[in-house]
Amino acid sequence: MNQSNRFRFPILGFAALIAGLLFLNACQQNAPQESAAGESMDKSASSVVFIYADTILAKYDVFQEKGAELAQREQAETAKLQEKGRAIEQEVRAIQNKVQQGLLAPNQIAREEQRIGQKQQELMMEREKITQELMLESQKLNQELQEKLTKILEDLQAERGYDFILSYGPGTAVLMVNDELDITDDVLARLNKPKAEVN
């Protein structure tokens, strides 16, 4: 029985979530506005800033801590399942030795095969259950971080009048940026601020 398979769950899909947050009310913010003279405002005056999504991910303390906890649990659960798998393999070898020595009657062999098969089935079900639990925890973590980041970006947009907040990094559609427009540190400062200091 091969027990080498490890769980796989996408904690780090958070970077993709970041990219989906960043055009906050862009259409509303960029609708043509009439000046006192009745002239439409120049769209070139739009305020555009950006964040480095991979830096947010790497330096967001809560994300790193909870991600590490989840990874540790995955490792521990994997070790437990591997240990159970090895125990079943040992039982199988012991039964095979008895069969080769003629120590088991046919009906005893059938019972042992049924018992081992049941253990293997239970182990598979346990693995699936744990994998599902880890996936749900990962999704919950991503959702919590997404909600917090969304709130921070909305606050920054309202406070500073940004029209667009872009995500820059590998895999994004933004090709070039001016580092003077980078607000990554501002976002991280709010993300990592202790709860007691918020608001």
Rosetta constraint file for C-alpha pairs under 8 A:
AtomPair CA 1 CA 85 HARMONIC 6.95 0.50
AtomPair CA 1 CA 89 HARMONIC 6.80 0.50
AtomPair CA 2 CA 85 HARMONIC 7.93 0.50
AtomPair CA 3 CA 81 HARMONIC 7.41 0.50
AtomPair CA 3 CA 82 HARMONIC 5.26 0.50
AtomPair CA 3 CA 85 HARMONIC 6.22 0.50
AtomPair CA 3 CA 86 HARMONIC 7.89 0.50
AtomPair CA 4 CA 82 HARMONIC 7.21 0.50
AtomPair CA 6 CA 78 HARMONIC 6.21 0.50
AtomPair CA 7 CA 74 HARMONIC 6.71 0.50
AtomPair CA 7 CA 78 HARMONIC 7.28 0.50
AtomPair CA 7 CA 131 HARMONIC 6.05 0.50
AtomPair CA 8 CA 131 HARMONIC 7.74 0.50
AtomPair CA 9 CA 131 HARMONIC 7.96 0.50
AtomPair CA 9 CA 134 HARMONIC 7.02 0.50
AtomPair CA 9 CA 135 HARMONIC 5.51 0.50
AtomPair CA 9 CA 138 HARMONIC 6.96 0.50
AtomPair CA 10 CA 135 HARMONIC 7.48 0.50
AtomPair CA 10 CA 138 HARMONIC 6.76 0.50
AtomPair CA 10 CA 139 HARMONIC 7.96 0.50
AtomPair CA 11 CA 67 HARMONIC 6.85 0.50
AtomPair CA 11 CA 138 HARMONIC 5.21 0.50
AtomPair CA 11 CA 139 HARMONIC 7.24 0.50
AtomPair CA 11 CA 141 HARMONIC 7.66 0.50
AtomPair CA 11 CA 142 HARMONIC 6.86 0.50
AtomPair CA 13 CA 17 HARMONIC 6.69 0.50
AtomPair CA 13 CA 142 HARMONIC 7.66 0.50
AtomPair CA 14 CA 18 HARMONIC 6.30 0.50
AtomPair CA 14 CA 57 HARMONIC 7.29 0.50
AtomPair CA 14 CA 142 HARMONIC 5.85 0.50
AtomPair CA 14 CA 145 HARMONIC 7.94 0.50
AtomPair CA 14 CA 146 HARMONIC 7.55 0.50
AtomPair CA 15 CA 19 HARMONIC 6.69 0.50
AtomPair CA 15 CA 53 HARMONIC 5.86 0.50
AtomPair CA 15 CA 54 HARMONIC 6.46 0.50
AtomPair CA 15 CA 57 HARMONIC 6.61 0.50
AtomPair CA 16 CA 20 HARMONIC 6.76 0.50
AtomPair CA 17 CA 21 HARMONIC 6.74 0.50
AtomPair CA 17 CA 146 HARMONIC 6.74 0.50
AtomPair CA 18 CA 22 HARMONIC 6.86 0.50
AtomPair CA 18 CA 53 HARMONIC 6.54 0.50
AtomPair CA 18 CA 146 HARMONIC 7.06 0.50
AtomPair CA 18 CA 149 HARMONIC 7.91 0.50
AtomPair CA 18 CA 167 HARMONIC 7.23 0.50
AtomPair CA 19 CA 53 HARMONIC 7.52 0.50
AtomPair CA 19 CA 166 HARMONIC 7.58 0.50
AtomPair CA 19 CA 167 HARMONIC 5.57 0.50
AtomPair CA 19 CA 172 HARMONIC 7.61 0.50
AtomPair CA 21 CA 150 HARMONIC 6.46 0.50
AtomPair CA 22 CA 153 HARMONIC 7.79 0.50
AtomPair CA 22 CA 164 HARMONIC 7.11 0.50
AtomPair CA 22 CA 165 HARMONIC 5.12 0.50
AtomPair CA 22 CA 166 HARMONIC 5.47 0.50
AtomPair CA 22 CA 167 HARMONIC 6.65 0.50
AtomPair CA 23 CA 164 HARMONIC 5.65 0.50
AtomPair CA 23 CA 165 HARMONIC 5.99 0.50
AtomPair CA 23 CA 166 HARMONIC 6.89 0.50
AtomPair CA 24 CA 153 HARMONIC 7.91 0.50
AtomPair CA 24 CA 154 HARMONIC 6.98 0.50
AtomPair CA 24 CA 157 HARMONIC 7.97 0.50
AtomPair CA 24 CA 163 HARMONIC 7.78 0.50
AtomPair CA 24 CA 164 HARMONIC 6.77 0.50
AtomPair CA 24 CA 165 HARMONIC 7.16 0.50
AtomPair CA 25 CA 29 HARMONIC 6.03 0.50
AtomPair CA 25 CA 163 HARMONIC 7.84 0.50
AtomPair CA 26 CA 30 HARMONIC 5.99 0.50
AtomPair CA 26 CA 163 HARMONIC 5.88 0.50
AtomPair CA 26 CA 164 HARMONIC 6.05 0.50
AtomPair CA 27 CA 31 HARMONIC 6.15 0.50
AtomPair CA 29 CA 163 HARMONIC 5.61 0.50
AtomPair CA 30 CA 43 HARMONIC 7.27 0.50
AtomPair CA 30 CA 46 HARMONIC 7.39 0.50
AtomPair CA 30 CA 163 HARMONIC 6.66 0.50
AtomPair CA 32 CA 40 HARMONIC 5.82 0.50
AtomPair CA 32 CA 41 HARMONIC 6.24 0.50
AtomPair CA 32 CA 43 HARMONIC 7.60 0.50
AtomPair CA 33 CA 40 HARMONIC 5.47 0.50
AtomPair CA 33 CA 41 HARMONIC 5.62 0.50
AtomPair CA 34 CA 38 HARMONIC 5.21 0.50
AtomPair CA 34 CA 39 HARMONIC 5.31 0.50
AtomPair CA 34 CA 40 HARMONIC 4.67 0.50
AtomPair CA 34 CA 41 HARMONIC 6.25 0.50
AtomPair CA 35 CA 39 HARMONIC 5.30 0.50
AtomPair CA 35 CA 40 HARMONIC 6.25 0.50
AtomPair CA 35 CA 41 HARMONIC 6.53 0.50
AtomPair CA 41 CA 45 HARMONIC 7.92 0.50
AtomPair CA 46 CA 162 HARMONIC 7.62 0.50
AtomPair CA 46 CA 163 HARMONIC 5.93 0.50
AtomPair CA 46 CA 164 HARMONIC 7.94 0.50
AtomPair CA 47 CA 161 HARMONIC 7.16 0.50
AtomPair CA 47 CA 162 HARMONIC 4.97 0.50
AtomPair CA 47 CA 163 HARMONIC 5.15 0.50
AtomPair CA 47 CA 164 HARMONIC 6.59 0.50
AtomPair CA 48 CA 162 HARMONIC 6.08 0.50
AtomPair CA 48 CA 163 HARMONIC 5.92 0.50
AtomPair CA 48 CA 164 HARMONIC 4.80 0.50
AtomPair CA 48 CA 165 HARMONIC 6.06 0.50
AtomPair CA 48 CA 166 HARMONIC 7.50 0.50
AtomPair CA 48 CA 181 HARMONIC 7.31 0.50
AtomPair CA 49 CA 162 HARMONIC 7.19 0.50
AtomPair CA 49 CA 164 HARMONIC 6.38 0.50
AtomPair CA 49 CA 165 HARMONIC 5.06 0.50
AtomPair CA 49 CA 166 HARMONIC 6.22 0.50
AtomPair CA 49 CA 181 HARMONIC 4.81 0.50
AtomPair CA 49 CA 182 HARMONIC 6.04 0.50
AtomPair CA 49 CA 183 HARMONIC 6.73 0.50
AtomPair CA 50 CA 164 HARMONIC 7.95 0.50
AtomPair CA 50 CA 165 HARMONIC 5.08 0.50
AtomPair CA 50 CA 166 HARMONIC 4.31 0.50
AtomPair CA 50 CA 167 HARMONIC 5.56 0.50
AtomPair CA 50 CA 168 HARMONIC 6.53 0.50
AtomPair CA 50 CA 181 HARMONIC 6.22 0.50
AtomPair CA 50 CA 182 HARMONIC 5.18 0.50
AtomPair CA 50 CA 183 HARMONIC 6.11 0.50
AtomPair CA 50 CA 184 HARMONIC 7.29 0.50
AtomPair CA 51 CA 56 HARMONIC 7.80 0.50
AtomPair CA 51 CA 165 HARMONIC 7.35 0.50
AtomPair CA 51 CA 166 HARMONIC 6.32 0.50
AtomPair CA 51 CA 167 HARMONIC 5.20 0.50
AtomPair CA 51 CA 168 HARMONIC 6.05 0.50
AtomPair CA 51 CA 182 HARMONIC 5.67 0.50
AtomPair CA 51 CA 183 HARMONIC 5.61 0.50
AtomPair CA 51 CA 184 HARMONIC 4.58 0.50
AtomPair CA 52 CA 56 HARMONIC 6.40 0.50
AtomPair CA 52 CA 167 HARMONIC 6.03 0.50
AtomPair CA 52 CA 168 HARMONIC 5.12 0.50
AtomPair CA 52 CA 169 HARMONIC 5.98 0.50
AtomPair CA 52 CA 182 HARMONIC 7.71 0.50
AtomPair CA 52 CA 184 HARMONIC 5.99 0.50
AtomPair CA 53 CA 57 HARMONIC 6.30 0.50
AtomPair CA 53 CA 167 HARMONIC 5.90 0.50
AtomPair CA 53 CA 168 HARMONIC 6.38 0.50
AtomPair CA 53 CA 169 HARMONIC 6.42 0.50
AtomPair CA 54 CA 58 HARMONIC 6.15 0.50
AtomPair CA 54 CA 169 HARMONIC 6.81 0.50
AtomPair CA 55 CA 59 HARMONIC 5.93 0.50
AtomPair CA 55 CA 184 HARMONIC 7.56 0.50
AtomPair CA 56 CA 60 HARMONIC 5.67 0.50
AtomPair CA 56 CA 184 HARMONIC 6.91 0.50
AtomPair CA 56 CA 187 HARMONIC 7.91 0.50
AtomPair CA 56 CA 188 HARMONIC 6.46 0.50
AtomPair CA 57 CA 63 HARMONIC 7.22 0.50
AtomPair CA 57 CA 64 HARMONIC 7.84 0.50
AtomPair CA 58 CA 64 HARMONIC 7.06 0.50
AtomPair CA 59 CA 64 HARMONIC 7.43 0.50
AtomPair CA 59 CA 188 HARMONIC 7.25 0.50
AtomPair CA 60 CA 64 HARMONIC 6.32 0.50
AtomPair CA 60 CA 188 HARMONIC 6.48 0.50
AtomPair CA 60 CA 191 HARMONIC 6.59 0.50
AtomPair CA 60 CA 192 HARMONIC 6.35 0.50
AtomPair CA 61 CA 65 HARMONIC 6.11 0.50
AtomPair CA 61 CA 192 HARMONIC 6.13 0.50
AtomPair CA 62 CA 66 HARMONIC 6.02 0.50
AtomPair CA 62 CA 192 HARMONIC 7.33 0.50
AtomPair CA 63 CA 67 HARMONIC 5.73 0.50
AtomPair CA 63 CA 141 HARMONIC 7.78 0.50
AtomPair CA 63 CA 145 HARMONIC 7.28 0.50
AtomPair CA 64 CA 68 HARMONIC 6.01 0.50
AtomPair CA 65 CA 69 HARMONIC 6.30 0.50
AtomPair CA 66 CA 70 HARMONIC 6.16 0.50
AtomPair CA 66 CA 141 HARMONIC 7.70 0.50
AtomPair CA 67 CA 71 HARMONIC 6.18 0.50
AtomPair CA 68 CA 72 HARMONIC 6.13 0.50
AtomPair CA 69 CA 73 HARMONIC 6.26 0.50
AtomPair CA 70 CA 74 HARMONIC 6.22 0.50
AtomPair CA 70 CA 134 HARMONIC 7.45 0.50
AtomPair CA 70 CA 137 HARMONIC 7.92 0.50
AtomPair CA 70 CA 138 HARMONIC 7.67 0.50
AtomPair CA 71 CA 75 HARMONIC 6.23 0.50
AtomPair CA 72 CA 76 HARMONIC 6.19 0.50
AtomPair CA 73 CA 77 HARMONIC 6.06 0.50
AtomPair CA 74 CA 78 HARMONIC 6.03 0.50
AtomPair CA 74 CA 134 HARMONIC 7.38 0.50
AtomPair CA 75 CA 79 HARMONIC 6.25 0.50
AtomPair CA 76 CA 80 HARMONIC 6.36 0.50
AtomPair CA 77 CA 81 HARMONIC 6.27 0.50
AtomPair CA 77 CA 130 HARMONIC 7.63 0.50
AtomPair CA 78 CA 82 HARMONIC 6.12 0.50
AtomPair CA 79 CA 83 HARMONIC 6.16 0.50
AtomPair CA 80 CA 84 HARMONIC 6.33 0.50
AtomPair CA 81 CA 85 HARMONIC 6.10 0.50
AtomPair CA 81 CA 123 HARMONIC 7.34 0.50
AtomPair CA 81 CA 127 HARMONIC 7.16 0.50
AtomPair CA 82 CA 86 HARMONIC 6.18 0.50
AtomPair CA 83 CA 87 HARMONIC 6.29 0.50
AtomPair CA 84 CA 88 HARMONIC 6.39 0.50
AtomPair CA 84 CA 123 HARMONIC 7.63 0.50
AtomPair CA 85 CA 89 HARMONIC 6.31 0.50
AtomPair CA 85 CA 120 HARMONIC 7.93 0.50
AtomPair CA 85 CA 123 HARMONIC 7.53 0.50
AtomPair CA 86 CA 90 HARMONIC 6.24 0.50
AtomPair CA 87 CA 91 HARMONIC 6.40 0.50
AtomPair CA 88 CA 92 HARMONIC 6.24 0.50
AtomPair CA 88 CA 116 HARMONIC 7.20 0.50
AtomPair CA 88 CA 119 HARMONIC 7.47 0.50
AtomPair CA 88 CA 120 HARMONIC 7.51 0.50
AtomPair CA 89 CA 93 HARMONIC 6.27 0.50
AtomPair CA 90 CA 94 HARMONIC 6.19 0.50
AtomPair CA 91 CA 95 HARMONIC 6.20 0.50
AtomPair CA 91 CA 116 HARMONIC 7.94 0.50
AtomPair CA 92 CA 96 HARMONIC 6.15 0.50
AtomPair CA 92 CA 116 HARMONIC 7.37 0.50
AtomPair CA 93 CA 97 HARMONIC 6.20 0.50
AtomPair CA 94 CA 98 HARMONIC 6.42 0.50
AtomPair CA 95 CA 99 HARMONIC 6.18 0.50
AtomPair CA 95 CA 112 HARMONIC 7.61 0.50
AtomPair CA 96 CA 100 HARMONIC 6.16 0.50
AtomPair CA 97 CA 101 HARMONIC 6.22 0.50
AtomPair CA 98 CA 102 HARMONIC 6.13 0.50
AtomPair CA 98 CA 103 HARMONIC 5.10 0.50
AtomPair CA 98 CA 104 HARMONIC 6.26 0.50
AtomPair CA 99 CA 103 HARMONIC 5.91 0.50
AtomPair CA 99 CA 104 HARMONIC 5.67 0.50
AtomPair CA 99 CA 109 HARMONIC 7.57 0.50
AtomPair CA 104 CA 108 HARMONIC 5.75 0.50
AtomPair CA 104 CA 109 HARMONIC 6.12 0.50
AtomPair CA 105 CA 109 HARMONIC 6.27 0.50
AtomPair CA 106 CA 110 HARMONIC 6.28 0.50
AtomPair CA 107 CA 111 HARMONIC 6.30 0.50
AtomPair CA 108 CA 112 HARMONIC 6.18 0.50
AtomPair CA 109 CA 113 HARMONIC 6.13 0.50
AtomPair CA 110 CA 114 HARMONIC 6.23 0.50
AtomPair CA 111 CA 115 HARMONIC 6.14 0.50
AtomPair CA 112 CA 116 HARMONIC 6.07 0.50
AtomPair CA 113 CA 117 HARMONIC 5.98 0.50
AtomPair CA 114 CA 118 HARMONIC 6.16 0.50
AtomPair CA 115 CA 119 HARMONIC 6.39 0.50
AtomPair CA 116 CA 120 HARMONIC 6.21 0.50
AtomPair CA 117 CA 121 HARMONIC 6.18 0.50
AtomPair CA 118 CA 122 HARMONIC 6.17 0.50
AtomPair CA 119 CA 123 HARMONIC 6.17 0.50
AtomPair CA 120 CA 124 HARMONIC 6.30 0.50
AtomPair CA 121 CA 125 HARMONIC 6.27 0.50
AtomPair CA 122 CA 126 HARMONIC 6.11 0.50
AtomPair CA 123 CA 127 HARMONIC 6.19 0.50
AtomPair CA 124 CA 128 HARMONIC 6.27 0.50
AtomPair CA 125 CA 129 HARMONIC 6.12 0.50
AtomPair CA 126 CA 130 HARMONIC 6.19 0.50
AtomPair CA 127 CA 131 HARMONIC 6.10 0.50
AtomPair CA 128 CA 132 HARMONIC 6.16 0.50
AtomPair CA 129 CA 133 HARMONIC 6.27 0.50
AtomPair CA 130 CA 134 HARMONIC 6.19 0.50
AtomPair CA 131 CA 135 HARMONIC 6.18 0.50
AtomPair CA 132 CA 136 HARMONIC 6.22 0.50
AtomPair CA 133 CA 137 HARMONIC 6.24 0.50
AtomPair CA 134 CA 138 HARMONIC 6.09 0.50
AtomPair CA 135 CA 139 HARMONIC 6.19 0.50
AtomPair CA 136 CA 140 HARMONIC 6.10 0.50
AtomPair CA 137 CA 141 HARMONIC 6.13 0.50
AtomPair CA 138 CA 142 HARMONIC 6.25 0.50
AtomPair CA 139 CA 143 HARMONIC 6.11 0.50
AtomPair CA 140 CA 144 HARMONIC 6.17 0.50
AtomPair CA 141 CA 145 HARMONIC 6.26 0.50
AtomPair CA 142 CA 146 HARMONIC 5.98 0.50
AtomPair CA 143 CA 147 HARMONIC 6.17 0.50
AtomPair CA 144 CA 148 HARMONIC 6.33 0.50
AtomPair CA 145 CA 149 HARMONIC 6.06 0.50
AtomPair CA 146 CA 150 HARMONIC 6.00 0.50
AtomPair CA 147 CA 151 HARMONIC 6.28 0.50
AtomPair CA 148 CA 152 HARMONIC 6.36 0.50
AtomPair CA 148 CA 191 HARMONIC 7.53 0.50
AtomPair CA 149 CA 153 HARMONIC 6.14 0.50
AtomPair CA 149 CA 191 HARMONIC 7.21 0.50
AtomPair CA 150 CA 154 HARMONIC 6.08 0.50
AtomPair CA 151 CA 155 HARMONIC 6.16 0.50
AtomPair CA 152 CA 156 HARMONIC 6.19 0.50
AtomPair CA 152 CA 187 HARMONIC 6.94 0.50
AtomPair CA 152 CA 190 HARMONIC 7.06 0.50
AtomPair CA 152 CA 191 HARMONIC 7.57 0.50
AtomPair CA 153 CA 157 HARMONIC 6.03 0.50
AtomPair CA 153 CA 165 HARMONIC 7.87 0.50
AtomPair CA 153 CA 187 HARMONIC 7.43 0.50
AtomPair CA 154 CA 158 HARMONIC 6.15 0.50
AtomPair CA 155 CA 159 HARMONIC 6.05 0.50
AtomPair CA 156 CA 160 HARMONIC 5.89 0.50
AtomPair CA 156 CA 161 HARMONIC 7.78 0.50
AtomPair CA 156 CA 162 HARMONIC 7.61 0.50
AtomPair CA 157 CA 161 HARMONIC 5.22 0.50
AtomPair CA 157 CA 162 HARMONIC 4.76 0.50
AtomPair CA 157 CA 163 HARMONIC 7.24 0.50
AtomPair CA 157 CA 165 HARMONIC 7.99 0.50
AtomPair CA 158 CA 162 HARMONIC 7.24 0.50
AtomPair CA 166 CA 174 HARMONIC 7.77 0.50
AtomPair CA 167 CA 172 HARMONIC 6.86 0.50
AtomPair CA 167 CA 174 HARMONIC 7.37 0.50
AtomPair CA 168 CA 172 HARMONIC 5.98 0.50
AtomPair CA 168 CA 173 HARMONIC 7.78 0.50
AtomPair CA 168 CA 174 HARMONIC 5.82 0.50
AtomPair CA 168 CA 175 HARMONIC 7.87 0.50
AtomPair CA 168 CA 177 HARMONIC 7.78 0.50
AtomPair CA 169 CA 174 HARMONIC 7.64 0.50
AtomPair CA 177 CA 181 HARMONIC 7.66 0.50
AtomPair CA 178 CA 182 HARMONIC 7.39 0.50
AtomPair CA 183 CA 187 HARMONIC 6.39 0.50
AtomPair CA 184 CA 188 HARMONIC 6.18 0.50
AtomPair CA 185 CA 189 HARMONIC 6.02 0.50
AtomPair CA 186 CA 190 HARMONIC 6.60 0.50
AtomPair CA 187 CA 191 HARMONIC 6.14 0.50
AtomPair CA 188 CA 192 HARMONIC 5.92 0.50
AtomPair CA 189 CA 193 HARMONIC 6.00 0.50
AtomPair CA 190 CA 198 HARMONIC 7.97 0.50
AtomPair CA 193 CA 197 HARMONIC 6.47 0.50
AtomPair CA 193 CA 198 HARMONIC 6.72 0.50
AtomPair CA 194 CA 198 HARMONIC 6.73 0.50
